[in-house]
Amino acid sequence: MHLVLDTKGINMQVRNACFYLKTDKHERIINPHKISSISVLSQCWLSSSAIRLAVQHRIPIYFHNGLGNIEARLWSASFGHLATNRRQQVLFSTACQATEWIISLFDYKAQEQIKNLRYLKSRKTAQADPIEKAIEQITGKITDLHTHKTQRLSDCAASVMGKEGAIARCYWQALTLCMPDNMQFDNRNRRPAHDNFNAALNYLYGMLYGVIENALFTVGLDPYLGLLHADEYNQPTLAFDMIEPFRPWADRLLLEAILKSEMKDSFFEPRNEGIWLSKAGKQFFIPRFDSFFAEKTIFRNKTLSRNAQIYRIAGDFLEILNNFTE
């Protein structure tokens, strides 16, 4: 599970080889084997023994700023072959195979978006026709993406991103047709969000970034050496690339909550000229995110959790790099 420390003044220590959490009102002991990552969202006390326990179990600790962005990380220094893999990442980024890999991620993402649209179509029959039209448009645009597979990213990055953006517009336009009044949105917008839908999605994507970055680092890849987003200085650009095929999973989590009428106005609050998830909203989504990504689905004829699928695809990319020659 993803442990979130969002109570001001919470104290995390170690007791009996487990994490011991204490506030003014509550105490809790958590086995480190049950934790995949830790996020610190408010001022708290972390003992050196707790940090060492996290390191021993390869549990990354993320420190978030007031906007929810990760501004610092603590993790184990015992990952092997990172320097060699960095070199391969740099060499690979200049080859046509890098374009092919990026397109494969966008293709996967589009297929998952289509699954979400079909999910909505079966439940919002009044919107079946425009949803089906969006599916047809997305399918055609996927074919257009593959025309760049033999080019270098330096020559076609803008075109690839433009075509992926066109797919996204078809997708979001179809989604908004199915939203209730309190979850309507005009377009996809990031921080700050202008509506409840984008506020919830931004938070879910933020949690997903942590999973992706941890998966990349765990398999021995440098999250800061990306391909398509390579020009963004001091940012985990490979995580920006790698998150794309998994965004529709976060979308699906939100869509299911919306269709079950679980979204409450108390989950959102206006702040800093935008709309943000409130503490109640975070308390709603965090356990659901953990459960959703721990849920097992069919992947390449095997039953794997969504988390395991992310690690598997990160490992696939490492294998591609290991087999790559100039």
N, C-alpha and C positions, 0 to 999 in steps of 0.2 A: 504494500500500500504506500501511498504518498503521504508522509506526515507533514502537516502544516502547523507551524507555531505562530498563531495570530492573536494570542492573548498577551497583552502587555504585562511584563514582569514574570512571565512563566520561567521556571527554572528546570533545565534539563541536566541530569547527572546520570551516574551509572550505579545500579544496584543489582547484585547477583548476575553480572554479565548481561544485564538488560538496561534499556533506557528507562530512566525514572523521571517522570514529569510531575511537577508540583506547582500549583497556584495557591492563592489564598483559600480557595474553597475545595479544590479537587486534587487527587493524586492518581497517578496511572503508571503502570509498568508495561513496557512493550518489548517483546522479543525482537532483536535486530533482524532475524531471519524473515520477519513479516514486513520489513520496511524496504522499499526500493529507492526512495529519495526523501530528503527533508527540505522544506521551504521555510525560511524565516521571514515573516511578514511584519513583525512588530518588535519593539525593544524587549529583549529577554536575556536570560543568563544561560550560557553554554559552558559547561565545565570542560577542562582539557581531556578528562577521561571519557566524556561523551563524544568529543570530537575524535579521539583515538579509536573508540569503539566503532564509530561510523567508518573511519578509514579502514579498519581491519575487515569490515564486511563490505567494503567498496560501495558505501552508501554516500552519494554526493550530497553536500549541504549547499543550498542555494539561498543567497540573501537578496531580497527584492526591495526595490525602492517604493515610494508612495504610489507610483503609477502601476506597480505590478511587474515592472521589468526586472530581469535578473541583473544585478550590478556587481556581484562577487560570487565565487564558488570555492568550495573546499572539497578536494577529492584525493584519492590515493595517488601517490607518485610511482606506483609499482607496475605501471602498464608497459609492456615490452614492445620493442620494434617500432615505437612511435616515430623516431627520426627517419627510419627507412621508409615507412609508410608515407610520411610527409613528402619525401622526395618523389615517390610514385604518384602521389596526388598532384604535385606540380607538373610532372611530365604528362600525366594523363589529361590534364586540363587543356592542353594545346592540341590534342588529337581529335579526330572525327568521332572516335568512340565515346568521347565525353558528351557530344551532342546526342548521340544515340541513347546514352544512359539517361540524360535529362528528359528526352522525349518519352522514354519508357516510364518515367515517374509521372509525367503529365498524362500519359495514356491511362495509367493505373488510376490516377485521380479522377479522370473523366468517367471511367467505367464505374467508379464508386459513386460519383455524382448521379449518374444514370440510375443506379440502384436506389438512391435516395428519392429521385423523382418518381420512380415506379412505386416506391413505398407510399408516397403522397398520392399518386394517381389512384391507388386502390382504396384510399380512405377519403379522398376529396373528389368524388366522381363528377361533381359539377365543373371541376377544372380539368377534367380528363383530356379534352381536346388541346388546350394550350400547353399542357404538360407533355403530351405526346409530340407536339410540334417542337418543343424545346429539345426533347430527346433526339429527334431526327436531325435538328440543327447541330447539336453537339456531336453526333455520330459523324456527320460530314466534316466538321472542323477537325476532328481527330485525324482523319485521313490527310487533311492539309498539313498538319503538324509533321507527319512522317516524311514529307518531301524534303525536309532539311537534314535527314539522317546522315548524309554523306558530306556535310559541310562542317567546318570548324565553328565552334561557338563564337569565336571572335568575329566571324563573318555573318552569323545569323541570329545572334542572341536577341536583338531587338525584335526581329520578326517572330521568333519562337515565343517570346513573352507576349507579343501582341496577339498572336493566335490563341495562346492560352487564356489571355484576358477576354477574348471574344467568347470562348467557351464559358468562362465564369459569368459573363453578363447574361447569357442565355439561361444559365442555371439559377442565378439569383432572381432574375425576373420571373421565372416560373415559381420559385419558392414563395415570393412575397404574395402571390395570388392566393396562397393557402393559409396565410397567417391571420389570426384573430386581431382585433383592433389594437390590443395592448402590445402586440409583437410585430406590427407593421413596420416596414423599413423601405426607404426609397432606393438605397444602394448600399453596397458594402463599404463601410468606413471603419477605420482603425482608431487608435487612441487620439483624441477622445471620441468615444462613440456618440452618435446623435440620437440613438433610440435604444430601447430595451434589448431588441434582438442582437444588435451589434455589440452591446455591452456584455451580454452573456457569451457571445461567440468569442470576443476578444479574450475573455478570461479563460475559456476552455482552450483556445489556441495557445495561450501563455503556459498553461499546464502541459500541453502537448509538446511545446518546445523543450521543456525540461526532460521529458521522456526521450525525445529524439537525440538531444545533445548527449545524454548519458549513454544511450545505445552506441552512438558513434565513438565516444571515448572508450567505452568498455571493450569494443572489438579492436581498438588500436588505431582509430582514425583521428585526425585533427579536425575538430568542428569548425576551426577558423580558416580552413583552406577550402573554399567553395568553388563551384564551377560557374553556374549562371549568375550568382550574386557575388562574384569575386571582388568587385570594386568597392564593397562596403567595408571601410577600414575598422579594425578592432571589433568586428561583429562575428558571431558564429555562423558564417556564411554557408558552410556545408549543411548545417542544421536548417538554414533557410531553404536550401534545395531539397533536403531529405524530408522535410515536413509535408511537402505538397501532396503526395498520394494518401496521406493519413488525415488531412483536414476534413474530408467528408465523413470520417468516423465521428469527429467532434460535432459536425453538423447533425449527424443522425441522432446523437445523444440529445441534442437540444430539440430537434424536431419531435422526438418521442415525448419529451417533457411537455412541449407545447400542445401536442395533440391530446395528451391526457389531462389538459387544463391544469397543470401543476404550477404554472408560472404566476407568481403573485407580485403585485405592485411593490410590496415591501422588499422584494429582492433587488430593487434598483434605487439609486439615489443620484440626484443632480450634484455635480461637484466639478470644479475646475473647468467650467464652460463645457461640460459634457455629461454623459450618463455613465454611471459606473455600477458594478455589482456591489451590493451592500454586504455586510457581514452575514445577514440571513441568507442572501443569495449564494455566498461562498459556502456556507454550511450546507446548503442544499446540493450544490454541484460537486463539491470535492469527493464525498463518498460515492456519488453516482459515477463520476469520472473513473475512480479506482475500480468500481465494480464492472463498468462497461469495458474497460481495457483489460480486465482480468478474465472477461468472458471468452470462452473458447468457440471458435468458428472453424469452418473447413478452409484450409490453406494448402494448396498443392497436394490435395488428396490426404492431408493429415489434419488432425484436430489440434489446433494451437490457440493459445490466448492471443488477443490482439497485441499485447505487449511483446509476446514472444515473436510474433510476426514482424514487428518493427526491428527487433534484434536480428532476426533471420535476414531481412532485406539489407540491413547495415552490413552483416557478414558477407552477403552476396557481393556487395560493392567492394569490400576488402579483397575478396577472391578475384574479382575482375582486375583490381589494381595489381595483385600479385602475379597475375598471368599476363599483364600488359608489358609489351616491349616497344621501343620506339621504332 
